[in-house]
Amino acid sequence: MRRKTLNILKLPIVLVAFLFVFICLQAFAQDYGDAIVGASISDARNLLPMLASDSASSEISGMVFNGLVKYDKDINLVGDLAKSWEVQEGGLVIIFHLRADVRWHDGSPFTAADVEFTYRKMIDPSVRTPYGGDFERVKSLEVLDDHTIKVTYKEPFVPGLASWGMSIIPRHLLEKEDLNNTAFSRYPVGTGPYKFKTWKTQEKIELVSNRDYFEHRPFLDRAITRVIPDESTIFLELQTQGVDSAGLTPLQYSRQTDTDFFKKHYRKFRLPGFNYTYLGYNLSNPKFSDKRVRLALNYAVDKTEIINIVLLGFGTVSTGPFVPQSWAYDQGVLPVAFDPAKARSLLAEAGWKSVNKDGWLEKDGRVFEFTIATNQGNEERQKVAEIIQRRLKGVGIRVKIKVVEWSVFLSEFIDKKNFEAILLGWSVPRDPDIYDIWYSGKTKEGEFNFIGYKNDEVDKLLIEGRRIFDQQERQKIYHRIHEIIYDEQPYMFLFTAESLSILHNRFQGVKPAPAGIGYNFIDWWVARPQQKYRIAK
Amino acid sequence: MINYILKRLLGMIPVLLGVTVLSFAIINLAPGKFSTLDQAMNPKVSPEYQMRLVKAFNLDKPLPVRYWLWLKSSICFDFGRSFSDNRLIMDKIAERLPVTVGINVLSLLFVFLVAIPIGVKAATKAGGGFDTVTTYFSFLLLAAPTFWLALLLMQFFCIQLGWLPISGIHSLDFEYFSPLRKVWDISWHLILPVFVSSLGGFAVISRYMRSSMMEALNQPYIYTARAKGLPQSQVVYKHALRNASLPIVTMIGLSIPGLLGGSVIFESIFALPGLGQLFFQAVMARDMPLIMAEVVLGAVLTMLGNLIADISYAYVDPRIRYK
């Protein structure tokens, strides 16, 4: 009798103990195996990182190669192939201490000679790399020993540090190759968490996990990217679980995936985007050289309305050339309210008045009208242009919209500065240096200050911002730039769109962070019973 | 006959030259420049880099010089390297050729196998029930946009029923399959694309067949044949069909250049690694060497197609003779 009561008393303890062990197993027993199948609209072009200028190629080569530094989940620079680094002599010198435990996928050790080789190729004019600019500011690069590198800059250059996130390529395999024209471009060998396996043009690229990866062996054995050029096909593939991850449009995110099937099999992610969409004015055009006009236009357009209609709410109002989650973004710069009356009075101040019954504003006998040009193939932008058109009509400005094929848009509109206003977007890099877009000297053909912005204080701050390594000091600089630019309205800043994506829910260990979800890809795993693709190697 | 063929082949040379001069001029006169979406608007890409590309691709030389350079190497079948990834044009085309040609040949066969009997049947009982139904259907098929039909069929057969794969031509683990399973896998993936790409052809060819068959059936020799007491099948298939097949031979000849011309929309929807995508992207990026290779290929095939059609006329129709 006594024994029995004891047993009953013990039962919960045993249960709890079991539960504990079970939870521990769950927490620590991450299974290896399975594959992740992604979809890409376009095929990669070149897997040699320094020549990979398209996003499809960079995404693949980013898994096969490493740089010296990388951004972590909170968008801070951390070491990758470099264990650590020291910035010396006020930013003139950076010394990188490289990891000694890294091997190329073919087994050869990674050393400082590979870094030096990569640098030489980056600044070699015969190599057709678009990314050489940042490295031309390097005065010298010295290999101190096998795992230490000293980089000396001509002058302090903060974005230079992040530029060492450039993938390092193997010297022993490429020394005798012409990089513009090498088989390596289609059979890359790197140091990264995944090894290249096959590339079937316009079909798929398959990577397999690098079991000796220096951080740890990735849990997912294979990473396959399928090329599916049509977005509706990708969406149909999701419905048969033929694709594990894909980007979503706002409509797909909010309505089309709002079904039991998707809730059961997929997990959706809504992350802050690194982009902004803007209406840029040609500042050499007399209509827009008057600041009051630009301010008025900003009052006349309702950005929240644009976000709600075009992005179905998946975006935030943008007020400057940074993204809200960045430390460079000044949260104190608030967007102005939608206020057509204020717009009208500012326009009247600038001399634009409605003189006859047709309602259009006129000055010196000419109606206020201008053309917004944007590129073909981006429906979002076309809708935004139409909403702006309607809102500006409300204050008496006649807007025409011109949608032009991309290549023509670049050569005939941007290069020749032959536009009144353009509706475009920038993707925002992790480092806030925006010298190339806003510096007053960057207005030659092919450069990016094509609106012709010029402000002496901004020029000074832009130069200073790339010289000071201290983040707090830099923050002050970029906050001030943000403030001035929003005050001057050379662009009408519209919105930052969120990045929407979907992932099969058998993947565990996915932790959304400011940097997105891909930063800890090697920690993603699938419990053995749920593993879908079993053939490996 | 041999002389005739040789004469025709020689005659193609000036035509081909004319085609290349014209298209080279048109491509270069069109607005736009070589560009790729990603690097064109990347502030990290300096104008010096763009200039370097212009030099590397000889884009700074005058147009006639560039044409001459192109012509010189093209005569030896060297179409140069693509601007966008610096690979040999021939390689790029060769790796995509099998898919496009395979699907087009299959769908062409399918079209003729199905459309000719339908056309014949409809013509023999013109105005009857079968004729009316096929007429309506072929107009419906002609009017329906392929991409829309494709998506509907995918929704039904692949998602609702789960019978067929949605896109691609291989399963993901194709490499690990046995040879037999590989054949099965490819056929499985091809059913829907081949079917959809044939639909337009069905409508056109069956209409052609019907009208030329009706014309043939009203000829005096058919009355003669019937008067001789020949069975219906022999009258239709032996006497009328042979005479009605001239336009069909023309159609086959005209389809030959089409064998290499993949459709962009179609390849996008089914995610097929074909030529249509390749050439479309080449045009969007102003990838000149690739565009020119495509033009030459198209021109050569069109001329060959015409030649083949002309030669086959002589076999099909004894009234036609070449000297």
Interface residues (C-beta under 8 A of the other chain):
Chain A: A35 V37 S42 R45 N46 L51 S53 D54 S55 P125 R128 T129 P130 Y131 G132 G133 D134 N180 N181 S185 T198 K200 T201 Q202 E203 K204 I224 R226 V227 I228 P229 D230 S232 T233 L236 E237 Q239 T240 G242 E405 W406 S407 V408 L410 S411 E412 D415 L424 W426 P429 I434 D436 I437 K444 E445 G446 E447 F448 Y533 I535
Chain B: P31 G32 K33 F34 S35 T36 L37 D38 Q39 A40 M41 N42 P43 K44 V45 S46 P47 E48 Y49 Q50 M51 R52 L53 A56 R81 S84 D85 N86 K92 E95 R96 L151 M154 Q155 C158 I159 G162 P165 I166 S167 G168 I169 H170 L172 D173 E175 Y176 E267 S268 I269 F270 A271 L272 P273 G274 Q277 L278 Q281 M284 A285 R286
